[in-house]
Amino acid sequence: MTATLVKDAHSPAPPDAGRRPRRSPARRGRVVAVLFALPALLLLGALVVYPVLFSVGRSLFDASGTRFVGADNYVEMFRDPATLKAIRNTVIWVVVAPAVLTGLGLILAVLVEKIRWATAFKLLLFMPMAVSFLAAGIIFRLAYEEDPDKGVLNAAVVSVHDAFAGTSLYPSARARDGQGLARADDGSYRTEGALSPGRTVALPLVGVLPGDLPGDAEPAGRAAERRAGPGELRGITYLDFTPGGGGTQGAVDQGEKGLPGMTVQAFRDGREVATTTTARDGSFAFTGLKAGSYTLALPAANFAEPYDGISWLGPALITPAVIGAYVWIWTGFAMVLIGAGLSTLPRDALEAARMDGANEWQIFRRITVPLLAPVLTVVFVTLVINVMKVFDLVYIIAPGPVQEDATVLATQMWLVSFGGGNDQGLGSALGVLLLLLVVPAMIFNVRRFRRSQR
């Protein structure tokens, strides 16, 4: 027994004695994960973390970056009218654009499910997402042009307006001075002297190019030779211009054409008693008039400027116009995401509701929308984050004179820093404000993603 104890005391140590314990597989996996993520983390730090920290620090210095001013830039930011307008416009964007896009995407996603060519329709609506914001801005800048010959929207608006309200044939016409017509305050022309039945009066006008006359206009010479009968007041409106020169002012010369389609009114004692329209040769006649003194008038509607449409790029509509372009681009995104959520809904619940007698509107309102609430929330919050950073469309679509009326925080930050303000301290403060507004929405989105994964 003693020998055995001595032998055990001098026996060699086991092979693993004195070595460090091996790393666990979990720890080794974490190390490998960090090594793989390290390049991305370095890139993220260089492109995101460092610029954020630099902007925060830069916002505490003046425009030159040499003098520490503390929170002065933040105070100045809320005193500047342009910045306050940018904040107001940003609020409009956040309230309107995500709500419109989410609602429109939901409606389209539900309707697309019921059509035969759903894939082609989705592709068509999603196609604007492939267009860069620069190209989309140029497209809508042209579409919003006020000139109907250039802007497609105003071309459509003017066509509809003219179809119902009509348009003036002679917007550039005017009376010759000293030829018996005087311009009134309302834009109409009235005869200067009193007229009585049995007379024929000539109303010469100029300012209309011969090529702009209606195609059915006829020479006015024969109409000028007609004499008025008893109780009749006749006249003629004509273009007092002889092609090639010559002729006598105030007289109907050979080759001068009448002005058809012009409204003429007859007044007695300040009240309108009759109205008529000129014929193709410019002639008109008032019959059955009682004896007395009359005044003839050419209403201002004859000379009204043509309707040019809506000033889409004016101060009043510039923000809704840019939001419209944004909706055009992002509608496909919202529709596709909501459509993906719609395809995962339990069909047995929908069929059970139909069997219980629910109509499609009740199914949509009480089953489809509640079940899609998580998807709708993600789409809405994602769009909120996106509209806070919108820059390209506002900068490209809004013309220079209304740039300040359309500005949002992102464009105001650029304008203050690089677009003429050259105050990077105030621009950095605007950037920090934009970051603070975006961060809560990002945190909310991340939490929802984590909750859904669980």
C-alpha positions in Angstrom: 0.0 0.0 0.0 2.9 2.4 0.8 4.5 1.5 -2.5 1.3 2.3 -4.3 1.0 5.7 -2.7 4.6 6.5 -3.6 4.0 5.4 -7.1 0.9 7.6 -7.4 2.8 10.6 -6.0 5.5 10.3 -8.7 3.2 9.5 -11.6 3.3 12.1 -14.5 0.6 14.9 -14.7 -2.2 14.5 -17.2 -1.6 16.0 -20.7 -4.0 19.0 -20.3 -2.6 20.1 -16.9 -1.2 23.7 -16.9 -2.9 24.7 -20.2 -5.5 27.5 -20.6 -9.1 26.4 -21.0 -10.3 26.5 -24.6 -12.7 29.2 -25.7 -16.3 28.2 -25.8 -17.9 28.0 -29.3 -20.3 30.8 -28.4 -17.4 33.2 -27.5 -15.5 32.1 -30.6 -18.7 32.9 -32.7 -18.9 36.4 -31.2 -15.3 37.1 -32.1 -15.8 36.0 -35.7 -19.0 38.1 -35.9 -17.2 41.2 -34.7 -14.4 40.6 -37.2 -16.8 40.3 -40.0 -18.8 43.4 -38.9 -15.7 45.5 -38.2 -15.4 46.9 -41.8 -19.0 47.9 -41.8 -18.7 49.4 -38.4 -15.7 51.5 -39.4 -17.5 52.6 -42.5 -20.6 53.5 -40.5 -18.5 55.4 -38.1 -16.7 57.4 -40.8 -19.9 58.2 -42.8 -22.5 58.5 -40.1 -21.2 58.8 -36.5 -18.3 61.2 -37.2 -20.4 63.6 -39.4 -23.1 63.7 -36.7 -20.7 64.5 -34.0 -18.9 67.1 -36.1 -22.2 68.8 -37.0 -23.2 68.9 -33.3 -19.9 70.5 -32.5 -20.0 72.9 -35.5 -23.4 74.1 -34.6 -21.9 75.6 -31.4 -19.6 78.0 -33.4 -20.2 81.0 -35.5 -20.3 81.2 -39.4 -16.5 81.2 -39.7 -16.1 78.4 -37.2 -13.6 80.2 -35.0 -15.7 81.7 -32.2 -17.7 79.6 -29.8 -21.3 80.9 -29.6 -23.0 78.1 -27.6 -26.7 77.9 -28.3 -26.9 81.2 -30.2 -27.4 79.4 -33.5 -30.3 77.4 -32.1 -31.9 80.6 -30.8 -31.3 82.4 -34.2 -32.8 79.4 -36.0 -36.2 80.0 -34.4 -36.0 83.7 -35.0 -35.4 83.5 -38.7 -38.7 83.8 -40.7 -37.3 81.6 -43.5 -36.5 78.8 -41.0 -39.9 79.1 -39.4 -41.5 78.8 -42.8 -39.4 75.7 -43.5 -40.5 74.2 -40.3 -44.2 75.0 -41.2 -43.8 73.4 -44.6 -42.1 70.3 -43.1 -45.0 69.9 -40.8 -47.4 70.1 -43.8 -45.3 67.4 -45.5 -45.3 65.1 -42.5 -49.0 65.5 -42.0 -50.2 65.3 -45.6 -47.8 63.1 -47.7 -47.6 60.0 -45.5 -51.3 59.9 -44.8 -52.2 60.4 -48.5 -49.7 57.8 -49.6 -50.7 55.2 -47.0 -54.4 55.6 -47.8 -53.9 55.6 -51.5 -51.6 52.6 -51.3 -54.2 50.7 -49.2 -57.0 51.4 -51.6 -54.9 50.5 -54.7 -53.6 47.3 -53.0 -57.2 46.2 -52.2 -58.5 47.0 -55.7 -55.5 45.5 -57.6 -56.3 42.1 -56.0 -59.6 42.1 -57.8 -58.4 42.8 -61.3 -57.0 40.3 -63.8 -53.8 42.0 -64.8 -52.7 42.8 -61.2 -49.0 42.2 -61.8 -48.9 44.5 -64.8 -50.8 47.2 -62.9 -48.4 47.0 -60.0 -45.4 47.2 -62.3 -46.9 50.3 -63.9 -47.5 52.0 -60.6 -44.1 51.0 -59.2 -42.2 52.2 -62.2 -41.8 55.8 -61.0 -39.6 54.4 -58.1 -37.0 53.6 -60.8 -36.9 57.3 -61.8 -34.4 59.4 -59.9 -35.7 62.4 -58.0 -33.8 64.7 -60.3 -35.5 63.3 -63.4 -38.9 63.3 -61.6 -38.4 66.9 -60.6 -37.6 68.0 -64.2 -40.6 66.1 -65.5 -43.0 67.8 -63.0 -41.3 71.2 -63.5 -42.3 70.9 -67.1 -45.8 69.5 -66.4 -46.5 72.4 -64.0 -45.6 75.1 -66.5 -48.2 77.8 -66.6 -48.0 78.2 -70.3 -50.6 75.7 -71.7 -48.4 75.2 -74.8 -45.7 73.7 -72.5 -47.4 72.5 -69.3 -49.6 69.4 -69.8 -51.6 70.0 -66.6 -52.6 73.5 -67.7 -53.2 72.3 -71.2 -55.9 70.0 -69.8 -57.3 72.6 -67.4 -57.5 75.2 -70.2 -59.2 72.7 -72.6 -61.9 71.9 -70.0 -62.4 75.5 -69.1 -62.7 76.7 -72.7 -65.1 73.8 -73.4 -67.6 75.1 -70.8 -66.8 78.8 -70.4 -65.7 79.7 -73.9 -62.9 82.1 -74.8 -62.5 85.5 -76.2 -61.8 85.8 -79.9 -60.1 89.2 -79.8 -57.9 89.5 -76.6 -55.5 92.0 -78.3 -58.1 94.2 -80.0 -58.5 97.8 -79.1 -60.3 100.9 -80.5 -58.6 103.6 -82.6 -58.3 106.9 -80.7 -60.6 109.5 -81.9 -62.8 107.2 -84.0 -66.0 107.3 -81.8 -65.2 104.6 -79.2 -64.0 105.3 -75.7 -62.7 102.8 -73.2 -64.7 102.5 -70.0 -63.3 101.6 -66.5 -64.6 98.0 -66.8 -62.6 97.4 -69.9 -65.5 97.7 -72.4 -65.7 100.2 -75.3 -68.7 102.6 -75.7 -69.7 105.0 -78.4 -69.0 108.6 -77.4 -72.1 110.2 -79.0 -75.8 109.5 -78.7 -77.2 107.3 -81.4 -80.8 107.1 -82.6 -82.7 104.4 -84.6 -82.3 104.7 -88.3 -78.6 105.2 -88.2 -75.7 102.9 -89.3 -72.5 103.2 -87.2 -69.0 101.9 -87.8 -67.0 100.6 -84.9 -63.3 100.3 -86.1 -60.9 98.2 -84.1 -57.2 97.5 -84.4 -54.6 95.3 -82.7 -55.7 92.0 -84.3 -53.3 90.4 -86.8 -55.0 89.4 -90.0 -53.8 85.9 -89.5 -55.6 85.7 -86.1 -59.0 86.5 -87.5 -61.6 83.7 -87.5 -61.6 81.6 -90.6 -65.2 82.6 -91.4 -64.5 86.3 -91.4 -65.8 88.1 -94.5 -65.1 91.5 -96.0 -67.0 94.3 -94.3 -67.5 96.5 -97.4 -71.0 95.4 -98.4 -72.2 95.5 -94.8 -71.1 99.1 -94.5 -73.3 100.1 -97.5 -76.5 98.8 -95.9 -78.8 101.5 -94.4 -80.9 101.1 -91.3 -84.7 101.2 -91.6 -87.2 102.8 -89.2 -86.7 101.6 -85.6 -83.5 99.9 -86.5 -80.0 100.7 -85.4 -77.4 99.0 -87.5 -73.6 98.9 -87.3 -70.4 97.1 -88.2 -67.3 96.1 -86.2 -64.3 95.6 -88.4 -60.5 95.4 -88.4 -59.5 98.9 -89.5 -56.3 97.7 -91.2 -55.6 97.2 -94.9 -53.1 94.5 -95.7 -50.2 96.0 -97.6 -50.8 99.5 -96.2 -53.0 102.4 -97.4 -56.6 103.0 -96.7 -58.4 105.6 -94.6 -58.6 105.4 -90.8 -62.2 105.1 -89.6 -63.6 104.1 -93.0 -64.3 100.6 -94.3 -61.7 100.2 -97.1 -61.6 97.4 -99.7 -60.1 94.3 -98.3 -60.8 95.1 -94.6 -62.7 92.3 -92.9 -65.4 92.3 -90.3 -65.0 90.8 -86.8 -67.5 88.0 -86.4 -68.8 86.6 -83.1 -68.4 89.9 -81.1 -71.0 90.8 -78.6 -72.7 94.3 -78.9 -75.0 95.8 -76.4 -77.5 98.7 -76.7 -78.1 101.0 -73.7 -80.7 103.6 -73.1 -80.7 105.8 -70.0 -77.9 103.7 -68.6 -79.9 100.4 -68.8 -79.2 97.6 -71.3 -82.2 97.2 -73.6 -80.8 94.8 -76.3 -77.8 92.6 -77.1 -76.7 90.9 -80.3 -73.7 89.2 -81.9 -72.0 90.3 -85.1 -72.3 88.3 -88.2 -69.4 86.9 -90.3 -68.9 90.3 -92.0 -69.0 92.1 -88.7 -72.5 93.5 -89.1 -75.2 93.7 -86.4 -78.6 95.2 -86.1 -81.0 96.2 -83.3 -84.6 96.2 -84.4 -87.8 97.4 -82.9 -86.2 100.2 -80.9 -88.3 103.1 -79.7 -87.3 106.6 -80.5 -84.7 108.1 -78.3 -80.9 108.2 -77.6 -78.9 105.0 -77.4 -75.3 104.1 -76.6 -73.6 101.0 -78.1 -71.1 99.1 -76.1 -68.6 96.3 -76.8 -68.4 94.4 -73.5 -65.0 93.6 -71.9 -65.6 89.9 -72.4 -64.9 90.5 -76.1 -61.3 91.5 -75.2 -60.7 89.2 -72.2 -57.3 87.6 -72.0 -57.4 83.9 -72.7 -57.5 81.6 -69.7 -54.0 80.5 -69.0 -54.8 77.9 -66.3 -53.6 77.5 -62.8 -50.4 78.9 -61.4 -49.2 75.6 -60.0 -45.7 77.0 -59.3 -47.0 80.1 -57.6 -46.5 80.8 -53.9 -50.0 79.5 -52.9 -49.8 76.1 -54.6 -46.0 75.3 -54.8 -46.0 73.1 -51.7 -49.1 71.0 -52.7 -47.6 70.8 -56.3 -44.3 69.3 -55.0 -46.2 66.9 -52.7 -48.2 65.8 -55.7 -44.9 64.9 -57.5 -43.7 63.0 -54.4 -47.0 61.1 -54.2 -46.6 60.1 -57.9 -43.2 58.6 -57.1 -44.0 56.8 -53.9 -47.5 55.4 -54.5 -46.1 52.2 -56.0 -43.9 51.7 -52.9 -46.8 52.0 -50.5 -49.1 49.8 -52.7 -46.5 47.0 -53.0 -45.7 46.9 -49.3 -49.4 46.9 -48.3 -50.2 44.4 -51.0 -47.6 42.1 -49.6 -49.2 42.4 -46.2 -52.6 41.8 -47.8 -51.5 38.6 -49.3 -50.7 37.1 -45.9 -54.1 37.8 -44.4 -56.1 34.7 -43.4 -58.6 34.1 -46.1 -60.8 31.9 -43.9 -61.6 35.0 -41.8 -62.7 37.0 -44.9 -64.7 34.1 -46.3 -66.4 33.5 -42.9 -67.4 37.2 -42.8 -68.9 37.0 -46.3 -70.8 33.9 -45.3 -72.2 35.7 -42.3 -73.6 38.4 -44.6 -71.0 41.1 -44.3 -70.6 43.3 -47.4 -67.2 44.3 -48.9 -67.1 47.7 -47.2 -67.7 46.1 -43.7 -65.1 43.4 -44.4 -62.6 46.2 -45.5 -63.3 48.4 -42.5 -63.7 45.8 -39.7 -61.4 43.0 -40.8 -58.9 44.0 -43.5 -57.8 47.3 -42.0 -57.4 46.0 -38.4 -55.4 43.0 -39.6 -53.2 45.3 -41.8 -52.6 47.8 -38.9 -48.9 46.7 -38.3 -48.1 47.0 -42.0 -49.8 50.3 -42.4 -47.9 51.6 -39.4 -44.6 50.6 -40.8 -45.4 52.2 -44.2 -46.6 55.4 -42.5 -43.6 55.8 -40.2 -41.2 54.9 -43.1 -42.7 57.7 -45.2 -42.6 60.1 -42.3 -38.8 59.6 -42.0 -38.5 59.9 -45.8 -40.5 63.2 -46.1 -38.5 64.8 -43.4 -35.4 64.5 -45.6 -36.9 65.5 -48.9 -34.7 67.8 -50.8 -34.4 67.1 -54.5 -38.0 67.6 -55.5 -38.3 70.9 -53.6 -35.1 72.3 -55.0 -35.7 71.3 -58.6 -39.5 72.0 -59.0 -39.8 75.3 -57.1 -38.6 78.2 -59.2 -36.2 80.8 -57.7 -38.8 83.4 -56.8 -40.9 80.9 -54.8 -38.1 78.8 -53.5 -38.5 80.3 -50.0 -42.2 79.6 -50.1 -41.6 75.9 -50.8 -38.5 75.4 -48.6 -38.3 72.6 -46.0 -35.7 71.9 -43.4 -33.4 70.0 -45.7 -33.4 72.7 -48.4 -33.1 75.5 -45.8 -30.1 73.7 -44.3 -28.4 73.6 -47.7 -29.3 77.2 -48.6 -28.0 78.5 -45.3 -24.8 76.5 -45.5 -23.9 76.5 -49.2 -26.6 78.2 -51.2 -25.6 81.8 -50.5 -25.9 82.1 -46.7 -22.4 80.7 -46.0 -23.3 80.2 -42.4 -22.3 76.6 -41.7 -22.9 77.1 -37.9 -26.5 77.9 -38.4 -26.7 75.2 -41.2 -25.3 72.6 -38.7 -27.9 73.6 -36.1 -30.6 73.0 -38.7 -29.1 69.6 -39.4 -29.1 68.7 -35.7 -32.8 69.8 -35.5 -33.6 67.6 -38.5 -31.8 64.7 -36.9 -33.7 65.1 -33.6 -37.0 65.1 -35.5 -36.1 61.9 -37.5 -34.6 59.9 -34.5 -38.0 59.3 -32.7 -39.6 57.9 -35.8 -36.6 55.7 -36.4 -36.6 54.3 -32.9 -40.4 53.6 -33.2 -39.8 51.7 -36.4 -36.9 49.7 -35.0 -39.0 48.7 -31.9 -41.9 47.6 -34.1 -39.5 45.4 -36.2 -38.1 43.8 -33.0 -41.6 43.2 -31.7 -42.7 41.6 -34.9 -39.7 39.3 -34.9 -40.6 38.1 -31.4 
